[in-house]
Amino acid sequence: MTTTEKPDTLLRILDYSSRADPYPLYAELRETPVARQADGSYVVSTYREIAELLHNPHLSSDVRNLSRPMEAVQGRTTPSFINLDPPEHDRLRRMAMRHFGPPHTPGLVTGMEDDLTAVVNGLIDGFAGKEQIDIVDDFAYPFPVTVICHLLGVPREDEPRFHLWVDAIVNSIDYNPETDPKEKLENGVQAREDLRQYLAGLLEQRHGKPGEDLLSRLANDDGPDGRMTDEEILATANLLLIAGHETTVNLITNGMLTLLRQPQMLQRLRSEPGLVVPLVEELLRYEPPVHIIPWRAAYTDITVADTVIPKGSKIMLMLASGSRDPNRFHDPDVFDPDRRDNEHLGFGSGIHLCFGGPLARLETQIALTALVQRLEEPTLVTDPPPYRPSPVLRGPIHLHIEQNKN
């Protein structure tokens, strides 16, 4: 039998004191692949069981299939497709992908490489004269937000407004009514509404005026599945801004932190630029930007690892734990870009596989390549750095470094 209650381990993982290094606790959690919690929810922590569930059609992403409502996700009039199940999920994802990647816009991401490189080099130029550099504030935050705002058609001067909105929304994702102040949820709800109203104003300007930005394309395109409603477009844009931005910030920052902790790997990337492709894949396994899928719902009774999870149960999937599972990966706690068969869970799996993954990969490849080429003997100021509050989207809130100016 694989089901026992391991609330203490989970609570320690969720506690901020474990944010800098949750991996020993993940190892402890994997001793019970499917662990029932005191509230009746289930935590799944091993690779095989997580992958099985992500491909199980009886696992729901729709909050309405939970037997116990979740306050943190109530009140959304139109959820993004990440919180829907087939066939609605499939329809909306197809409609979004028509304008975001193959087969209809196959060159969108690769065609951005020159522009991405220019943004990165411009940000690094801005390091001049600084005694200390914050990789987050000075680089990893402004880079992807600039890219996503450009894709959506957001005016450059409005980009700073997204920082506060994104932070408030991300901090509310893992809201726990038993331990968190009500303000955490209220701030997230208000930020979502402010962001929705702002995007609604942009969308209104796009109707009847086809353009190259994503909002214009979605507002004026009639594909095989018809046209998205305004609310569906706003939900999709919101998903791109939050999921696409925050995960890329964490991926770039986690990548630079990993390289600074392993100077020999940083030097190797500097001398072997082609290494960046497998290096980013290994980074997605070793220090992923998304650690936890905080909830899924069981459509029906689901059997996982000899454990029956009852219909309506909340299921938490520990992606980062699965990607460090020694039963799936050799020496999982070793960062090895030469690793073979690296089918990690860094972007999830199944029908909800991150559809912005190709862009995030390219952004991170360009960012890390430029940083290691242009920074002079960078060193960490503080290790471990301070981390963001969320255990779900995990990454440093600041990453201060110094350069050798001699």
C-alpha distance (Angstrom), angle and dihedral (degrees) to the residues before:
residue distance angle dihedral
M1 . . .
T2 3.82 . .
T3 3.78 99.5 .
T4 3.78 120.3 96.8
E5 3.76 131.5 137.0
K6 3.81 112.4 -96.9
P7 3.78 101.4 168.6
D8 3.79 94.8 144.6
T9 3.81 93.3 60.1
L10 3.79 93.2 48.0
L11 3.79 92.7 46.4
R12 3.79 90.2 51.5
I13 3.81 90.2 50.9
L14 3.80 91.3 50.6
D15 3.80 92.5 45.8
Y16 3.79 112.7 99.3
S17 3.81 92.2 -127.1
S18 3.83 88.1 72.2
R19 3.78 96.8 49.2
A20 3.81 96.1 99.2
D21 3.81 93.2 55.9
P22 3.81 118.7 8.3
Y23 3.81 94.0 154.8
P24 3.84 98.7 95.8
L25 3.80 87.6 52.6
Y26 3.80 90.6 49.9
A27 3.81 88.0 55.3
E28 3.79 89.0 52.7
L29 3.79 90.9 48.1
R30 3.82 91.9 51.4
E31 3.78 89.5 64.0
T32 3.82 84.0 79.8
P33 3.82 105.8 37.7
V34 3.80 93.8 -167.5
A35 3.80 112.0 30.6
R36 3.77 123.2 -175.4
Q37 3.78 114.8 -143.3
A38 3.79 128.5 -144.9
D39 3.81 91.5 -105.0
G40 3.81 91.8 56.5
S41 3.82 95.9 -102.1
Y42 3.81 123.9 124.8
V43 3.80 131.3 -130.8
V44 3.81 118.2 -154.0
S45 3.80 115.7 -164.9
T46 3.83 111.1 163.6
Y47 3.79 126.5 89.0
R48 3.79 100.4 -123.5
E49 3.79 94.3 47.4
I50 3.82 93.9 45.4
A51 3.81 92.3 48.6
E52 3.78 90.6 47.5
L53 3.79 91.9 53.2
L54 3.80 94.5 45.6
H55 3.79 88.1 58.5
N56 3.81 95.1 40.8
P57 3.83 112.5 109.1
H58 3.81 89.0 -152.4
L59 3.81 91.2 66.4
S60 3.80 110.8 92.6
S61 3.80 131.3 -154.6
D62 3.80 91.4 -168.2
V63 3.81 114.1 102.5
R64 3.80 89.8 -147.9
N65 3.80 88.8 73.3
L66 3.79 93.0 62.8
S67 3.79 114.6 102.0
R68 3.82 89.5 -145.1
P69 3.84 115.3 47.3
M70 3.80 118.2 -124.5
E71 3.79 114.4 -133.6
A72 3.80 93.6 -155.4
V73 3.78 93.7 64.5
Q74 3.79 100.9 35.5
G75 3.75 121.3 109.5
R76 3.79 99.0 40.0
T77 3.78 107.2 134.4
T78 3.79 95.8 -163.6
P79 3.80 117.7 19.1
S80 3.79 121.0 -152.2
F81 3.78 116.2 -109.1
I82 3.80 90.5 -99.3
N83 3.83 86.0 72.9
L84 3.80 96.0 46.4
D85 3.79 135.6 80.4
P86 3.81 130.8 -138.2
P87 2.93 133.8 -41.5
E88 3.83 93.7 27.6
H89 3.80 92.4 39.0
D90 3.80 91.7 51.9
R91 3.82 93.6 47.7
L92 3.80 95.0 50.6
R93 3.79 93.9 42.1
R94 3.82 90.7 51.9
M95 3.79 90.6 50.1
A96 3.80 92.3 50.3
M97 3.80 93.6 45.0
R98 3.81 91.5 54.7
H99 3.79 86.3 74.8
F100 3.78 101.0 30.6
G101 3.76 107.8 50.8
P102 3.82 149.6 -27.2
P103 2.93 138.2 19.6
H104 3.82 97.8 19.0
T105 3.82 99.4 29.1
P106 3.82 102.2 20.3
G107 3.80 96.3 159.3
L108 3.80 98.5 48.6
V109 3.80 98.1 100.5
T110 3.81 99.5 32.8
G111 3.79 90.0 44.9
M112 3.80 89.8 60.4
E113 3.81 95.2 61.6
D114 3.82 96.5 100.1
D115 3.81 92.6 46.8
L116 3.81 91.9 47.0
T117 3.79 91.0 50.2
A118 3.81 91.0 50.2
V119 3.82 91.9 51.9
V120 3.82 91.3 48.2
N121 3.80 93.9 49.2
G122 3.78 90.9 46.8
L123 3.79 90.9 54.4
I124 3.81 92.0 48.0
D125 3.81 89.4 49.2
G126 3.79 85.3 59.6
F127 3.81 90.7 62.8
A128 3.81 89.4 74.5
G129 3.77 113.2 121.0
K130 3.80 95.8 11.4
E131 3.79 118.3 126.5
Q132 3.78 90.3 -158.5
I133 3.80 130.1 26.2
D134 3.78 124.6 -154.0
I135 3.79 104.5 -149.1
V136 3.81 89.2 -159.9
D137 3.81 103.5 47.4
D138 3.80 97.1 29.4
F139 3.79 98.5 41.5
A140 3.81 125.1 -6.1
Y141 3.81 95.5 53.3
P142 3.83 101.5 44.5
F143 3.82 94.9 42.6
P144 3.83 102.0 64.0
V145 3.79 94.6 32.8
T146 3.80 88.4 56.0
V147 3.80 89.9 50.4
I148 3.80 96.6 47.5
C149 3.79 93.5 43.8
H150 3.80 88.3 51.6
L151 3.80 91.0 50.4
L152 3.79 92.1 50.1
G153 3.78 95.5 41.9
V154 3.82 97.5 -112.6
P155 3.81 113.1 160.4
R156 3.80 111.6 -108.3
E157 3.79 92.9 -125.1
D158 3.82 90.7 60.6
E159 3.82 95.8 55.0
P160 3.86 96.0 94.4
R161 3.80 90.1 61.4
F162 3.79 89.8 66.2
H163 3.82 94.3 63.4
L164 3.80 95.0 70.8
W165 3.80 92.8 40.9
V166 3.79 93.4 49.5
D167 3.80 93.6 47.2
A168 3.80 93.1 50.5
I169 3.79 93.6 46.8
V170 3.81 94.5 46.6
N171 3.80 92.1 47.8
S172 3.81 90.2 54.3
I173 3.82 95.9 51.1
D174 3.80 93.9 87.5
Y175 3.83 95.6 36.4
N176 3.80 112.4 160.7
P177 3.82 113.5 -165.2
E178 3.81 90.9 -156.7
T179 3.80 96.8 56.3
D180 3.81 109.6 15.7
P181 3.80 128.0 77.5
K182 3.79 115.2 -106.7
E183 3.81 88.8 -120.2
K184 3.80 90.1 69.9
L185 3.79 90.8 63.3
E186 3.81 94.6 37.7
N187 3.80 92.3 52.1
G188 3.80 90.4 50.8
V189 3.81 92.6 49.1
Q190 3.81 91.6 48.8
A191 3.82 92.1 47.6
R192 3.81 90.8 51.5
E193 3.79 90.5 51.6
D194 3.82 93.3 47.0
L195 3.79 90.8 49.3
R196 3.81 92.4 46.5
Q197 3.80 92.4 51.3
Y198 3.79 92.0 48.3
L199 3.80 92.9 49.9
A200 3.82 90.6 44.9
G201 3.79 88.5 58.9
L202 3.80 91.4 51.8
L203 3.79 91.7 46.3
E204 3.80 92.8 51.9
Q205 3.81 88.7 58.2
R206 3.82 91.1 53.6
H207 3.81 100.0 57.1
G208 3.77 110.7 111.3
K209 3.78 91.5 4.0
P210 3.82 108.9 93.3
G211 3.77 114.0 -157.0
E212 3.77 141.7 158.6
D213 3.81 98.6 -96.3
L214 3.80 120.3 95.6
L215 3.80 95.9 -113.4
S216 3.81 89.8 54.5
R217 3.78 92.7 47.4
L218 3.79 93.6 49.6
A219 3.81 93.2 44.5
N220 3.80 94.9 52.3
D221 3.80 107.6 29.3
D222 3.81 124.3 102.0
G223 3.79 105.8 -167.9
P224 3.81 130.7 168.3
D225 3.81 90.2 -72.8
G226 3.79 93.9 47.9
R227 3.78 123.6 -119.9
M228 3.79 128.9 -43.5
T229 3.78 117.1 -113.6
D230 3.78 116.6 -117.0
E231 3.81 90.5 -104.5
E232 3.80 90.8 52.0
I233 3.81 90.8 49.7
L234 3.80 91.2 49.8
A235 3.81 91.6 49.0
T236 3.81 90.4 50.3
A237 3.81 92.6 47.5
N238 3.79 90.6 48.3
L239 3.80 90.0 52.0
L240 3.80 91.8 51.5
L241 3.78 92.8 49.2
I242 3.79 97.1 47.5
A243 3.79 104.0 32.0
G244 3.78 95.8 32.8
H245 3.77 95.8 46.6
E246 3.79 104.7 39.1
T247 3.79 95.7 44.8
T248 3.80 92.7 50.5
V249 3.81 92.2 48.9
N250 3.80 89.3 54.0
L251 3.80 94.1 43.8
I252 3.81 93.3 52.9
T253 3.81 93.0 43.4
N254 3.81 94.2 45.6
G255 3.79 88.0 48.3
M256 3.78 94.4 53.4
L257 3.80 91.3 45.0
T258 3.81 90.4 52.1
L259 3.81 92.2 49.7
L260 3.81 93.2 46.9
R261 3.79 89.2 52.3
Q262 3.81 89.5 51.5
P263 3.83 106.2 42.1
Q264 3.80 92.1 176.3
M265 3.81 89.1 60.6
L266 3.80 91.1 47.4
Q267 3.80 89.8 52.6
R268 3.78 91.2 47.0
L269 3.80 91.5 53.7
R270 3.79 89.5 48.7
S271 3.81 91.0 55.4
E272 3.82 95.9 36.1
P273 3.83 107.8 41.7
G274 3.81 91.1 173.9
L275 3.79 88.5 66.2
V276 3.79 89.5 75.4
V277 3.81 94.5 84.3
P278 3.83 97.8 59.8
L279 3.81 89.6 33.1
V280 3.80 91.7 61.5
E281 3.80 90.2 47.5
E282 3.79 90.1 53.0
L283 3.79 89.3 46.5
L284 3.81 89.3 55.6
R285 3.79 87.7 56.5
Y286 3.80 99.8 37.9
E287 3.84 102.7 38.9
P288 3.80 106.4 9.0
P289 3.80 123.3 -176.3
V290 3.82 93.0 -131.8
H291 3.80 114.5 53.0
I292 3.77 102.9 169.0
I293 3.78 140.1 26.8
P294 3.81 93.1 -147.3
W295 3.77 96.7 -155.1
R296 3.74 146.2 7.2
A297 3.80 126.8 164.3
A298 3.80 130.6 -129.2
Y299 3.83 110.1 -123.4
T300 3.78 89.0 -163.8
D301 3.78 136.3 -7.0
I302 3.82 105.5 -53.6
T303 3.79 125.3 -161.4
V304 3.81 114.3 -147.1
A305 3.82 122.7 170.7
D306 3.82 91.1 -15.8
T307 3.79 90.3 -51.0
V308 3.79 121.8 118.9
I309 3.80 111.2 -142.3
P310 3.82 107.5 -161.3
K311 3.79 123.1 -124.9
G312 3.79 112.8 -86.5
S313 3.80 94.5 22.8
K314 3.78 120.5 143.1
I315 3.83 111.7 -119.6
M316 3.80 123.7 -162.2
L317 3.82 116.1 -158.3
M318 3.80 116.1 -154.3
L319 3.82 99.6 -152.6
A320 3.80 96.8 174.4
S321 3.78 90.6 51.2
G322 3.80 90.9 51.9
S323 3.80 91.4 51.9
R324 3.82 89.3 55.4
D325 3.82 94.1 47.1
P326 3.84 108.5 132.8
N327 3.80 89.8 -153.0
R328 3.81 87.9 65.7
F329 3.83 105.7 28.3
H330 3.80 129.2 43.4
D331 3.82 111.8 -124.2
P332 3.81 90.5 -6.1
D333 3.82 94.3 -175.0
V334 3.82 91.6 58.7
F335 3.81 118.7 90.6
D336 3.81 103.0 -132.1
P337 3.82 119.8 164.4
D338 3.81 88.7 -175.6
R339 3.80 89.1 64.8
R340 3.79 115.4 132.8
D341 3.80 126.0 -142.2
N342 3.79 92.8 21.5
E343 3.79 99.7 175.1
H344 3.80 94.5 159.6
L345 3.80 129.6 173.4
G346 3.81 94.6 -126.9
F347 3.80 92.7 120.4
G348 3.79 95.6 28.1
S349 3.79 120.1 -116.6
G350 3.79 141.6 -114.1
I351 3.79 124.6 38.6
H352 3.81 92.2 -22.4
L353 3.80 95.1 54.3
C354 3.82 104.6 146.6
F355 3.80 105.4 -87.5
G356 3.82 90.6 -161.2
G357 3.79 91.2 56.6
P358 3.83 96.4 106.8
L359 3.82 91.2 54.5
A360 3.82 93.4 45.3
R361 3.80 90.3 50.2
L362 3.80 92.8 51.0
E363 3.80 93.1 45.5
T364 3.79 91.4 51.2
Q365 3.80 93.8 45.0
I366 3.81 91.6 52.5
A367 3.80 93.3 42.4
L368 3.81 97.2 50.4
T369 3.79 93.3 42.6
A370 3.79 92.2 53.2
L371 3.81 94.2 44.0
V372 3.81 95.2 52.5
Q373 3.80 91.8 44.1
R374 3.77 97.2 48.8
L375 3.80 106.4 32.2
E376 3.81 115.1 88.7
E377 3.81 111.6 -132.8
P378 3.81 94.7 -39.3
T379 3.80 117.9 -157.8
L380 3.79 133.4 -173.5
V381 3.78 117.7 -105.0
T382 3.81 94.3 -160.9
D383 3.79 128.2 18.7
P384 2.92 119.5 -143.3
P385 3.79 93.9 29.2
P386 3.81 121.9 -147.0
Y387 3.81 111.9 -83.5
R388 3.76 134.3 -143.8
P389 3.81 114.8 -100.7
S390 3.80 96.2 -113.1
P391 3.82 120.4 93.6
V392 3.81 88.2 -168.6
L393 3.81 100.4 59.7
R394 3.79 97.0 28.2
G395 3.79 124.3 -168.2
P396 3.82 142.7 115.9
I397 3.78 116.5 -73.5
H398 3.83 87.7 -150.6
L399 3.80 132.2 13.6
H400 3.80 109.9 -171.2
I401 3.79 118.4 -167.1
E402 3.79 137.1 174.3
Q403 3.79 129.6 -148.0
N404 3.78 131.2 -144.0
K405 3.82 103.2 -111.3
N406 3.82 96.2 -171.8
